[in-house]
């Protein structure tokens, strides 16, 4: 795997993020520094066919966006059998759950073709989530949180917790703990 540097890499990173459904058409009120921070804290990697980005059990927390190519996520059973969970193509995001839950990777990510991926630092990703309700709400749908919408969920979390300043990321983490959500 080769890391690509320079202005060309920054342009390709920005283009991949802009075309990714999660970041596309971001809230204009979002702090522009948050998106710039994502680009600054990201790297562009050339991954050859068969190259591994992470393996099941890795303690890595970065988020990935496919700039070009195809990435397969799969689990390996105790008997060595592989089960494909997803195949991600251009401008799709993956690996994001590890940034949120802080748990080891639950799958292997392998390039099915020669690919380029944007690797986003998990701290920059979380800071961006915290800085934008729009992005946090999109991310909640991406994670398939039931159809309440993040603003209503925030109201429930704030009322249940007796507080009125809850970050979007805290809502995602608190979701399973809310009454009636088990």
N, C-alpha and C positions, 0 to 999 in steps of 0.2 A: 504494500500500500504506500502510495506516494502522496505527500502533502504538497499542494500547489500554493505558491505565495505570490504577492504583488497585486498591482491594480487589476489585472485580468481576473485574478481569483476573487477579489472583492466585488467586481462587477458581476461575476457569475454567481456569487453567493447572494448578492442583493436581488438579482433576477430570479433565482430559484425561490427565495423567500416570498417575493412579490407574486409569483405564480402559484405558490402553494395555497390551497383553499383555506388553510388555517389563518394565514396572514394576508390574503388577498383583500384589497379594499379596506385596509385597516381604518379604524376610527380616526378621523382627522384631528380629534382633540387629544389623542394619545400623545404622550410626551415623545417628540421625535427622537430624543436621545435614547429612548428604550429600543427602538428599531435599529438605530445606528449602533447601539451597544451589542445587539444580536449579531450584526454584521462584523463588528470589531472582534467579538469573542468567538466567532465561528471560524472554521477552517474548511477548505475544500480539499477533498481527498479523491485521488484516482484509485479505484479498487478493481483489480483484474478479475476476470471471470473465475469463480471459485474462491475468491478472497473472502476472508472472514472479518467482519466488523466487531462482533462480540460473540461470546459463547454463553451457553446456558450456565448460570451460576456466577458469571462475572459480576464484580462489584464496580460497574461503570454506570454513569448516570446521564451521559450526554444524550441529546435529542438529534435525530437525523432527518434530513430532507433529501430525497433523491433528486439530484440535478439532471441526471440522465442515466438510463439503464434500468435494470430490474434487480430488486433485492428480495430474497426469499427469507421469511422467518419460519423456523421450524423447531420443534422439540424433539429431543432424543430420549426414548424410553430406556429403562434399565436394561432391556435386552438388546439395545442398539438400534431399534427401529425408529425411523424418522417420520414425523407427522407434520405436514405443511400447515401452518396457521394462516399465513397471508403471503401474497406477493405484491410488492410495492413498486410502482413505476414512477415516471417523471412527476416531480413536484408533490409527491406524497410524503407524509411525515410518519416516522415510526421511532420506537425507542423512548417515547415521551413518558410513559408510565413510570419508568425507573427514576426520572427526574422528580416526579411527584411523590411516589411512595418510598423512595430510598431503599428499595429492596433489590436483591441481586437479580440479574437478567433471568427471565423465565424461558428464553428461547435463544436460538442461534440466528445470527443475521449473516447471510452469505450472498455474494453477488452472483446472479445467474448469467449476467453478461458483463462485459467491461463496463464499468459504471463510474459516475462521479457522484459523490454525496457531500452534502454540507453537514458538518458536525458542529452542533451548537452547544456551547458550555451550559450545563444545567442551571447554574446560578444566574446567568444572563437570561435564560428562558423564563425562570421563575420571576425574576425582576420585571420582565416584560409582561407576564401574566398579572402581576400585582399592580402594574401601572395602567392596565386597560380593562375596563369592564367588558368591552366588546370582545377582546381576545379571550378573556376568561370565559365568557359565555360560549363562544365558539368552541373553546377547548372542552367545556363541559359537555357539549353535544358530541364532540369528537370522541369523548370517553363514554358516550351513550348514557349520561345521567338521565333518569326519567324526565319526561317532558314538563318540568316545572319552570324552567328558565332560571338562570342564576340570580336574577334580582329577587324573585320570590323566595328562592332558597336562602338568600342572604337574610331576608326578613325573618324567615323561620329560625335560622341559626341565631340571629341577634336576639330574637324574643326568647328562644329556649335557653340561651346562654346568659341572658340578662345584660348583654353588652350591645353597643351600637356602632362599634368600629371593628368590623371583621373583614379581613382581606379576602379577595376572591379565592386565593390559593387555600386559605384556611377553610373556606366553605367546602372545597373539594375534599379536603382531608377529614372534615367533620361530618360529611354526608352520611357515612354508615352509622354514626353515633346519634343522629337525630331520632327523636321518638317516632316509632312506627316505620323505620327505614331498615330494619334488620332482615 
